Amino acid sequence: MYLILNRLWKLRLGKSRRSTLPLLLSNGFSSSLTKRQTPPCLIFARPCEPYEAFLGKLVRCNVNDRTITDLEKKVRAELVYNDLFGTVVTIGAANGWVATLNGRDGVLRLQDDLNPYASYTDPIRIPLPPLVTLPRCQTQIVTNVSMSSSSPDDDEDCVVAVKFLGPQLSFCRPAHSRNEWVNIRIDNPCFFSSRVVFSKKEGVFRILGAGGHLMGSWDLQNHKHKIQRLRFKNIPELTKPTNELMDSCCTYEHLVESVTTGETFIVKQYKKTSEIDKGIAKMKTENLMVFKLDGEGHAVHTRDIGGLVIFLSMSEHFCVPASSFPDLFPNSVQSLDSCENAFVDLADYYFVGANSQNAAPYFIPPQNID
């Protein structure tokens, strides 16, 4: 893992000469600027010394300056090396929490075990209500998990959304006195494999349909939902070889919101199988496009997102201003999944990618330090 981060950092450093841009401020973010924040990071685990069965010690890797820190925090190996014993499966992450599904009792839990800034000795584990499966739906395969705040343990208004593969979308409030699931069936199949995200700006949960031409929004506070048609603008003309390459790729659409600027972006990521290892296809990013979404449903292609950095992973996606953390590269996208770590400079589409085995492919967003 360290060698991969080191290689990416050196290649980026040799390519990007732009100075860090001024910090972007918004009314919704200025109050949090008085708090210190940790840099974005990723995590993995090393075996405990002396050896302790089924336990590992958490390792934090800061994305900006490549700092690798071995922590004293112990975690169960099954949380990092997913489904190691065929019991607990880590199904997603959001706001520094991981969601797990126990194969024995079918209980969905939120846990802060993999958050390097959470308690080392008293981890929080929140069991959610028993899942309710709607007719002609399933609740065993989860697409992702999203949260409206980072405090599901004590914020009664915090809503957890779980998107299952297929039609079902479920919500609950873990800290509320009436903690029960609100289940919604989405009939349009373009949403069946999509991820759910929370918009802090609008206060709604959103799902981007396959292809990116439809977006669904659910406002639980006012009991409203809507489906919006999106129109892509300013699409760049591509060469014939590039078109042919992209036609051969799988396309993944990501919805990302910047808390600092209030902007919403659609990232289209084009991946192709690079190799097949032990029957598992390893995907490589071949191209990537960013579109800025406005309130009227116009998604305008852009190669300039200002001083922002977009982070894509199996966790909930997020943006940060590069100027908030030394050595981050503005106007870029960083992507992490189970078999690839990639960096894209949007100004000239300079791409750096490395094949890697990432047992816990989650970017941990900045955490406030009291």
Secondary structure, DSSP 8 states (H G I E B T S, - for coil): -HHHHHHHHHHHHHH-----------HHHHGGGGSEE---EEEEEEE-SS--TTEEEEEEEETTT--EEEEEEEEEHHHHTTTTTSSEEEEEEETTEEEEEETTT--EEEE-TT-TTS-SSS--EEE-------TT--SSSEEEEEESSS-TTT-TT--EEEEESSSEEEEE-TTSSS---EEEE---GGGTT--EEEETTTTEEEEE-TTSSEEEEEETTTTEEEEEE-EEES-----HHHHHHHHTSEEEEEEEE-TTT--EEEEEEEEEEEEEETTEEEEEEEEEEEEEE-TTSEEEEES--TTEEEEESSB--EEEEGGGSTT--SSEEEEE-SSEEEEEETTTTEEEEEE---SS---B---EE-
